[in-house]
């Protein structure tokens, strides 16, 4: 019989120190509108899973999709402007 306690020390020996760097936090902050739009679309999709979509639900879905596409476009444009050209 093999004892696995010795292996556990290898997994937990070096916990992460500090946290996210400033660059990582800036990247998360730049992507927040996109993340929020994705969460909003997911919320709408979940709300219509258990019933047929009404006209109001369809409008909410379209609005959430448009918001997501706009957030993706804006993030892409900002990224390209910072890098100096098309990807």
C-alpha positions as CSV (number, residue, x, y, z in Angstrom):
1,X,0.0,0.0,0.0
2,X,1.3,3.4,-1.0
3,X,1.1,6.4,1.3
4,X,0.0,9.5,-0.6
5,X,0.7,12.0,2.3
6,X,4.3,12.5,1.0
7,X,2.9,13.6,-2.4
8,X,0.6,16.3,-0.8
9,X,3.6,18.4,0.2
10,X,4.6,18.7,-3.4
11,X,1.2,20.1,-4.3
12,X,0.9,22.6,-1.5
13,X,4.5,23.4,-0.8
14,X,4.6,26.8,-2.6
15,X,1.4,28.7,-2.2
16,X,1.1,31.8,-4.5
17,X,2.6,34.9,-2.9
18,X,1.2,38.4,-3.2
19,X,-1.6,38.2,-5.7
20,X,-2.2,39.6,-9.1
21,X,0.2,42.1,-10.5
22,X,-0.7,45.6,-11.5
23,X,-0.6,44.6,-15.2
24,X,-3.0,41.7,-14.5
25,X,-5.4,43.9,-12.6
26,X,-5.3,46.5,-15.5
27,X,-6.1,43.7,-18.0
28,X,-9.0,42.5,-15.9
29,X,-10.3,46.1,-15.6
30,X,-10.0,46.6,-19.3
31,X,-12.1,43.5,-19.9
32,X,-14.7,44.2,-17.3
33,X,-17.3,45.6,-19.8
34,X,-17.0,42.4,-21.8
35,X,-17.2,40.2,-18.8
36,X,-20.3,42.1,-17.6
37,X,-22.0,41.8,-21.0
38,X,-21.3,38.0,-21.1
39,X,-22.8,37.6,-17.6
40,X,-25.9,39.6,-18.6
41,X,-26.4,37.4,-21.7
42,X,-25.9,34.3,-19.7
43,X,-28.5,35.5,-17.2
44,X,-31.1,36.1,-19.9
45,X,-30.3,32.7,-21.5
46,X,-30.8,31.0,-18.1
47,X,-34.1,32.8,-17.5
48,X,-35.6,31.4,-20.7
49,X,-34.4,27.8,-20.3
50,X,-37.5,26.4,-18.6
51,X,-40.2,28.2,-20.6
52,X,-40.9,29.3,-24.2
53,X,-39.4,32.7,-24.9
54,X,-42.0,35.5,-25.0
55,X,-41.6,38.6,-27.2
56,X,-40.1,40.4,-24.2
57,X,-37.6,37.6,-23.6
58,X,-36.6,37.7,-27.3
59,X,-36.0,41.5,-27.0
60,X,-33.9,40.9,-23.9
61,X,-31.9,38.3,-25.7
62,X,-31.3,40.5,-28.7
63,X,-30.3,43.5,-26.5
64,X,-27.9,41.3,-24.5
65,X,-26.3,39.9,-27.7
66,X,-25.9,43.4,-29.2
67,X,-24.3,44.6,-25.9
68,X,-21.9,41.7,-25.9
69,X,-20.9,42.3,-29.6
70,X,-20.4,46.0,-28.9
71,X,-18.2,45.2,-25.8
72,X,-16.2,42.8,-27.9
73,X,-15.8,45.4,-30.7
74,X,-14.8,48.1,-28.2
75,X,-12.2,45.9,-26.5
76,X,-10.8,44.8,-29.8
77,X,-10.5,48.4,-31.0
78,X,-8.8,49.5,-27.8
79,X,-6.4,46.5,-28.0
80,X,-5.5,47.3,-31.7
81,X,-5.1,51.0,-30.9
82,X,-2.6,50.2,-28.1
83,X,-0.7,47.7,-30.2
84,X,-0.6,50.0,-33.2
85,X,-2.5,48.1,-35.9
86,X,-4.5,45.1,-36.8
87,X,-3.9,41.9,-35.1
